[in-house]
Structures are given as structure tokens and as C-alpha cells.
Amino acid sequence: MTITRRLFAGAAALALSLGAGSAALAQDVTLRMHQFLPAQANVPKNILIPWADRVMEASEGRIEIQHYPAMQLGGTPPQLIDQVIDGVADIVWTVAGYTPGRFPRAEVFELPFSMTDAEASSRAYWQLAEETMMDQDFADFKVLGVWVHGPGVIHTDEPVEELADLNGMKLRGPTRITTQMFEDLGATAVGMPVPAIPEALSKGVVNGAVIPWEVTAALKVPELVQNHTELASPALYTTAFIFAMNKDRYEALPDDLKAVIDAESGLEFSGLAGRTMQADDGPSRQMAVDAGNNIIEIGEEEAAKWRAAAQPTIDRWIAEMDERGMDGTALRARSLELIEANTN
């Protein structure tokens, strides 16, 4: 009888143990993070992977984040935002402008000669998103972070030393706003995602590309063109990014794991991401310098001509927003106000 009781007690304890283990396993989560750059590029290496590591560590191993760089889950960069909405991926990092016109309020940060500092502008982007975008433009997914890169630079096969040099030049642009701006500046703008740049340059599809310094090393741009044109602050342009999570996957998490995700996301993370992207401009720029490439710095007198030529891009965007009932003038003014407020 004693042996039977002991066996029963042991079996009951084992069942309880197995049940507790199953409950614990049921709370373990594996998330697939998908993005368009190779793993060794600066954004995944210095922003996305460290973010994932912090989340996994803070969750004490209950969250696992699997990184799929360079579109390894399939599709094209413009499809990333729908992948996270549809659950093809759990987390994505993408360019808001890869789906032109879909996130109109985010475009305000891409307007020419607006961005002075990537961290300040990224913080302003998050704050304006909380005010106007989360329940509208971004309503279909959980926003983890939004940010912009450092000053956009023109990388070309022939030198661009003044505005007139852009006439007839075919330039890759990242977004609707940027391509419109370069058309206004006299170039022939060609929209394409970042991964397409090396082939487009090598085959002469475009004469140049406009991207920040930080990604040029991963794309080997200084080997493909030897001229790089910079404009002083405020920047010629920047690009608005979205770091998003599938809403259902987030809502299905237990509250303590939601708190882990939330603690590593939001305003501070957005500012950190912008600051990190701009900091990564330096080493990549130095690579071009070390290669003996031609670094062209546009002075203030010439830059004033560029600003005047780009003003129609701003005016057109404001008019478009007004037509869509979004008060473009107010959005523009608020974005600049927030940028200034966040600038030290």
C-alpha cells in the first residue's frame, strides 16, 4: 500500500511538473524579423540585431528572435509592410516610401532641407506619429520604432559641383518625395529599393544614387562611382523608416512579454536608431576618402539655389495633403517645431 501511494504521488508530481513545463513552453515565443539589407550592413549589425538581443535577454530566454536579412523570407522590399500585416513575418524594418503615398504623414520628414540631425528628427518623427499616425497611417501594425538616417548624399559617376550638373543625370531615389525633388532639381529620377543600386550603377541604368554614407560600404558604392556631393545642414533629404510588429502576434503575448517589447521600443529607441545611423556615416565616408574619391562640399551660396529649386516639392506635398484632408501646412509646421524642440 505504501509503495502504491508512493508511486501515485510520484506520478502525480511528474504530471504536475510536465503540466507546468507545458505552460511555460506555451509562453515561449519565436519571432521572425525580416528586412532588406545583408546582415553585415550597419542597420542590422548596429541597430536591429542589438535590439533583438536586448529583447531576448530581457525576456530571460522566453522570446527568441530569428533574423532573416536580405529578404530571405521571400518577396521584395516594397512587400515588407504587408508581410508584417499578414503575418508572413512577425517583425519588419522597411522604408515608409517603398509603398508610395501609403504613409503620407511620414513623408513630412523626407521633405527637402528639413532634417538637421538624425536623432532629433527621429524623436520628432515618433512624437508626430503618436499625435497623428498610430491610429491612422500605422493602424494595421504595432509600431516598434520610427527613424530617419543622416544627411543624404549624391554619389555619381560624373562630378556634381553645382545645380546645373544635375541636368539630364539619371539618379536613383529612395522614395516618392526624393524622386520628385530631384526632378525639380533637373535630374531624371529613378525610384528603386536600396538592394538594386549596385547592379543599376554597374550596368549604367543610373548615373548615380542618393543614399546616406552609412550604407555605401555594404553596397560597394565607392568602388562603382568616384564622386560624392554633400550639402551642409539642413540636409538635402532623408528617408523615413518603419520598424513594425504584427499586431496579432503582439496582442497574443502575455503582459510581461509585451512589457519587454515595449521597454525596448518607442521614443528612446527611435532616437537611438537615428543617432546610430548618422554615426555610421563617418567610417563609410572615410572609406571613400581613403580610396581617393572626389568629395564635393556644396557651399552656402550654391546651396541656396538648391533650396529655391526644391521648394516646389514642399509646396506640392502640402497641396496634396490638403486635398486629402490632412492639413499639410500644419503637419509641416509641427514637424519642424518638433525637430527644433529635440535639437540640443
C-alpha positions as CSV (number, residue, x, y, z in Angstrom):
1,M,0.0,0.0,0.0
2,T,2.8,2.4,0.9
3,I,4.6,1.6,-2.4
4,T,1.4,2.2,-4.3
5,R,0.9,5.5,-2.6
6,R,4.5,6.5,-3.3
7,L,4.1,5.5,-7.0
8,F,0.9,7.5,-7.2
9,A,2.4,10.5,-5.6
10,G,5.4,10.3,-7.9
11,A,3.2,10.0,-10.9
12,A,1.1,13.0,-9.8
13,A,4.3,15.1,-9.2
14,L,5.6,14.2,-12.6
15,A,2.2,15.1,-14.2
16,L,2.2,18.4,-12.4
17,S,5.8,19.0,-13.5
18,L,5.0,18.2,-17.1
19,G,1.9,20.4,-17.0
20,A,3.9,23.3,-15.6
21,G,6.6,22.8,-18.2
22,S,3.9,22.8,-20.9
23,A,2.5,26.0,-19.6
24,A,6.0,27.6,-19.6
25,L,6.6,26.4,-23.1
26,A,3.3,27.8,-24.2
27,Q,4.5,31.2,-23.3
28,D,7.8,30.9,-25.2
29,V,7.7,32.9,-28.4
30,T,9.7,32.8,-31.6
31,L,9.5,35.9,-33.8
32,R,10.8,36.2,-37.3
33,M,12.5,39.5,-38.1
34,H,12.7,40.3,-41.8
35,Q,14.5,43.1,-43.6
36,F,16.1,44.0,-46.9
37,L,19.8,44.6,-46.2
38,P,22.6,42.0,-45.8
39,A,23.3,41.0,-42.1
40,Q,26.7,42.8,-42.2
41,A,25.2,46.2,-43.2
42,N,25.2,48.9,-40.5
43,V,21.5,49.0,-39.7
44,P,21.1,45.2,-39.0
45,K,24.5,45.0,-37.4
46,N,24.3,48.1,-35.1
47,I,20.5,48.6,-34.6
48,L,18.3,45.6,-35.4
49,I,20.4,42.8,-34.1
50,P,21.3,44.6,-30.9
51,W,17.6,45.4,-30.4
52,A,16.7,41.7,-30.8
53,D,19.5,40.7,-28.4
54,R,18.2,43.2,-25.7
55,V,14.7,41.8,-26.1
56,M,15.8,38.2,-25.8
57,E,18.0,38.9,-22.8
58,A,15.3,40.9,-21.0
59,S,12.8,38.1,-21.6
60,E,15.1,35.7,-20.0
61,G,15.0,33.4,-23.0
62,R,11.3,33.3,-23.4
63,I,11.4,35.3,-26.6
64,E,13.6,34.1,-29.5
65,I,14.1,36.5,-32.4
66,Q,15.2,34.9,-35.7
67,H,16.8,37.3,-38.1
68,Y,16.2,37.0,-41.8
69,P,18.2,39.6,-43.7
70,A,18.3,40.4,-47.4
71,M,14.7,39.3,-48.0
72,Q,15.4,35.7,-47.0
73,L,11.7,35.0,-46.3
74,G,10.9,35.9,-49.9
75,G,9.2,38.8,-51.6
76,T,10.6,42.3,-52.4
77,P,11.4,45.3,-50.1
78,P,8.1,47.1,-51.0
79,Q,6.2,44.0,-49.8
80,L,7.7,44.1,-46.3
81,I,5.0,46.2,-44.7
82,D,2.2,43.8,-46.0
83,Q,4.3,40.8,-44.8
84,V,4.1,42.1,-41.3
85,I,0.4,42.9,-41.5
86,D,-0.4,39.5,-43.0
87,G,1.9,37.5,-40.6
88,V,4.4,36.4,-43.3
89,A,7.0,38.0,-40.9
90,D,6.5,38.9,-37.3
91,I,8.8,42.0,-37.3
92,V,10.0,44.0,-40.3
93,W,12.2,47.0,-40.9
94,T,11.3,48.9,-44.1
95,V,11.3,52.3,-45.8
96,A,7.9,54.0,-45.5
97,G,8.2,55.3,-49.1
98,Y,8.7,51.8,-50.6
99,T,4.9,51.9,-50.9
100,P,4.4,55.4,-52.3
101,G,1.7,57.5,-50.8
102,R,0.7,54.8,-48.3
103,F,2.1,56.7,-45.3
104,P,1.6,60.3,-46.3
105,R,2.2,61.9,-42.9
106,A,5.6,60.2,-42.5
107,E,6.7,61.9,-45.8
108,V,6.8,65.2,-44.0
109,F,10.2,64.2,-42.6
110,E,11.5,63.5,-46.1
111,L,10.8,67.0,-47.4
112,P,14.0,68.6,-48.7
113,F,16.2,70.7,-46.4
114,S,14.2,69.8,-43.3
115,M,16.4,67.4,-41.4
116,T,19.3,68.9,-39.4
117,D,20.2,65.9,-37.1
118,A,19.0,62.3,-37.4
119,E,18.4,61.8,-33.7
120,A,16.4,64.9,-33.3
121,S,14.4,64.2,-36.4
122,S,13.8,60.6,-35.4
123,R,12.5,61.7,-32.0
124,A,10.2,64.2,-33.7
125,Y,9.0,61.5,-36.1
126,W,8.0,59.3,-33.2
127,Q,6.2,62.2,-31.4
128,L,4.3,63.2,-34.6
129,A,3.5,59.5,-35.2
130,E,1.9,59.4,-31.7
131,E,0.0,62.5,-32.4
132,T,-1.3,61.7,-35.9
133,M,-0.2,58.4,-37.3
134,M,-0.6,55.5,-34.9
135,D,-4.3,55.1,-35.3
136,Q,-4.4,56.1,-38.9
137,D,-1.4,55.5,-41.2
138,F,0.1,52.9,-38.9
139,A,-3.2,51.3,-37.6
140,D,-2.6,47.9,-39.1
141,F,0.5,47.0,-37.2
142,K,2.3,47.6,-33.9
143,V,5.0,50.3,-34.3
144,L,8.2,49.5,-32.5
145,G,10.3,52.4,-33.8
146,V,10.4,55.1,-36.5
147,W,13.5,57.0,-37.5
148,V,15.5,58.7,-40.3
149,H,19.1,58.4,-41.5
150,G,21.8,61.1,-41.6
151,P,22.2,63.6,-44.4
152,G,21.5,62.2,-47.8
153,V,24.5,62.3,-50.2
154,I,24.6,62.2,-54.0
155,H,27.0,59.6,-55.3
156,T,27.7,59.9,-59.1
157,D,29.9,58.8,-62.0
158,E,30.5,62.5,-63.0
159,P,31.1,65.3,-60.5
160,V,28.0,67.3,-59.3
161,E,29.5,70.6,-58.2
162,E,26.5,72.9,-58.9
163,L,22.8,72.6,-59.5
164,A,23.2,72.7,-63.3
165,D,25.3,69.5,-63.2
166,L,22.1,67.5,-62.4
167,N,20.5,68.3,-65.7
168,G,19.9,65.1,-67.6
169,M,21.6,62.9,-65.0
170,K,19.8,59.7,-64.1
171,L,19.7,59.4,-60.3
172,R,18.3,56.6,-58.1
173,G,15.9,57.9,-55.5
174,P,14.6,56.0,-52.4
175,T,11.1,57.5,-52.1
176,R,8.3,59.4,-53.9
177,I,9.3,62.6,-52.2
178,T,13.0,62.3,-53.1
179,T,12.4,61.4,-56.7
180,Q,10.0,64.4,-57.0
181,M,12.7,66.6,-55.5
182,F,15.4,65.5,-58.0
183,E,13.0,66.0,-60.9
184,D,12.5,69.6,-59.6
185,L,16.3,69.9,-59.4
186,G,16.7,69.0,-63.0
187,A,17.7,65.3,-62.8
188,T,15.9,62.3,-64.2
189,A,14.9,60.4,-61.0
190,V,14.5,56.6,-60.9
191,G,12.9,55.0,-57.9
192,M,14.3,51.7,-56.7
193,P,15.0,49.9,-53.4
194,V,18.5,50.0,-51.9
195,P,19.5,46.4,-52.9
196,A,19.1,47.3,-56.6
197,I,21.6,50.1,-56.5
198,P,24.9,48.2,-57.2
199,E,23.6,46.5,-60.3
200,A,21.9,49.7,-61.6
201,L,25.2,51.6,-61.2
202,S,27.4,48.9,-62.7
203,K,25.1,48.5,-65.7
204,G,24.7,52.2,-66.3
205,V,20.9,52.1,-65.6
206,V,21.6,55.2,-63.5
207,N,24.4,57.7,-63.3
208,G,24.3,58.0,-59.6
209,A,22.4,57.2,-56.4
210,V,21.2,59.3,-53.4
211,I,21.8,57.4,-50.2
212,P,23.4,58.3,-46.8
213,W,27.1,57.5,-46.3
214,E,26.4,54.7,-43.8
215,V,25.1,52.2,-46.4
216,T,27.7,52.9,-49.1
217,A,30.3,50.4,-47.8
218,A,27.8,47.5,-47.8
219,L,26.8,48.3,-51.4
220,K,30.4,49.0,-52.5
221,V,29.3,52.3,-53.9
222,P,32.7,54.0,-53.6
223,E,34.0,51.3,-55.9
224,L,31.3,51.9,-58.5
225,V,31.4,55.7,-58.6
226,Q,34.1,58.2,-57.5
227,N,32.2,61.4,-56.9
228,H,30.2,62.2,-53.7
229,T,28.3,65.5,-53.3
230,E,27.4,66.8,-49.8
231,L,25.3,69.7,-48.8
232,A,25.6,71.3,-45.3
233,S,22.8,71.3,-42.8
234,P,19.9,71.3,-43.2
235,A,20.2,68.1,-45.2
236,L,19.3,67.8,-48.8
237,Y,16.9,64.9,-47.8
238,T,16.5,62.0,-45.5
239,T,14.4,58.8,-45.6
240,A,11.6,57.7,-43.1
241,F,11.9,54.2,-41.8
242,I,9.3,52.0,-40.0
243,F,10.2,49.1,-37.6
244,A,6.9,47.2,-37.0
245,M,5.5,44.1,-35.5
246,N,2.4,42.0,-36.5
247,K,-0.4,43.3,-34.3
248,D,-1.9,40.0,-33.6
249,R,1.4,38.5,-32.5
250,Y,2.0,41.4,-30.2
251,E,-1.5,41.2,-28.7
252,A,-1.2,37.4,-28.1
253,L,1.9,37.9,-25.9
254,P,1.4,37.7,-22.1
255,D,1.6,41.1,-20.4
256,D,5.1,40.6,-19.1
257,L,6.5,39.9,-22.6
258,K,4.6,42.8,-24.0
259,A,6.3,44.9,-21.4
260,V,9.7,43.6,-22.6
261,I,8.9,44.6,-26.2
262,D,7.6,48.0,-25.1
263,A,10.6,48.8,-22.9
264,E,13.0,48.3,-25.9
265,S,10.7,50.3,-28.3
266,G,9.3,53.8,-28.7
267,L,10.8,57.3,-28.4
268,E,14.2,56.5,-26.9
269,F,14.8,53.6,-29.3
270,S,13.8,55.7,-32.3
271,G,16.2,58.4,-31.2
272,L,19.0,55.8,-30.7
273,A,18.4,54.3,-34.1
274,G,18.6,57.7,-35.8
275,R,21.7,58.7,-33.9
276,T,23.4,55.3,-34.7
277,M,22.7,55.6,-38.4
278,Q,24.2,59.1,-38.5
279,A,27.2,58.0,-36.5
280,D,27.8,55.2,-39.0
281,D,28.2,57.8,-41.8
282,G,31.7,58.6,-40.6
283,P,33.5,55.3,-41.2
284,S,31.9,54.7,-44.6
285,R,32.8,58.3,-45.7
286,Q,36.3,57.7,-44.6
287,M,36.5,54.6,-46.9
288,A,35.7,56.9,-49.9
289,V,38.3,59.4,-48.7
290,D,40.9,56.6,-48.4
291,A,40.1,55.3,-51.9
292,G,41.0,58.8,-53.2
293,N,37.4,59.6,-54.3
294,N,36.2,63.1,-55.0
295,I,34.3,64.6,-52.1
296,I,32.4,67.7,-53.1
297,E,31.0,70.0,-50.5
298,I,28.4,72.5,-51.7
299,G,28.8,75.9,-50.2
300,E,26.1,78.1,-48.8
301,E,25.7,80.4,-51.8
302,E,25.2,77.4,-54.1
303,A,23.0,75.6,-51.6
304,A,20.6,78.5,-51.6
305,K,20.0,77.8,-55.3
306,W,19.2,74.2,-54.5
307,R,16.8,75.1,-51.7
308,A,14.9,77.5,-54.0
309,A,14.7,74.8,-56.7
310,A,13.4,72.3,-54.2
311,Q,10.7,74.5,-52.8
312,P,8.1,73.2,-55.3
313,T,8.5,69.7,-53.9
314,I,7.4,71.1,-50.5
315,D,4.6,73.2,-51.9
316,R,3.3,70.2,-53.9
317,W,3.3,67.9,-50.9
318,I,1.4,70.4,-48.8
319,A,-1.2,70.8,-51.5
320,E,-1.6,67.1,-51.8
321,M,-2.1,66.7,-48.1
322,D,-4.6,69.5,-48.1
323,E,-6.5,67.7,-50.9
324,R,-6.6,64.5,-48.8
325,G,-7.9,66.4,-45.8
326,M,-4.7,66.3,-43.7
327,D,-3.7,70.0,-43.4
328,G,-0.3,69.8,-45.0
329,T,0.7,73.3,-43.7
330,A,0.0,72.2,-40.1
331,L,1.9,68.9,-40.5
332,R,4.9,70.7,-42.0
333,A,4.9,73.3,-39.2
334,R,4.5,70.7,-36.5
335,S,7.3,68.5,-37.8
336,L,9.7,71.5,-37.9
337,E,8.6,72.5,-34.4
338,L,9.3,69.0,-33.0
339,I,12.7,68.8,-34.8
340,E,13.7,72.1,-33.3
341,A,12.4,71.1,-29.8
342,N,14.5,67.9,-30.0
343,T,17.7,69.6,-31.2
344,N,20.2,70.2,-28.5
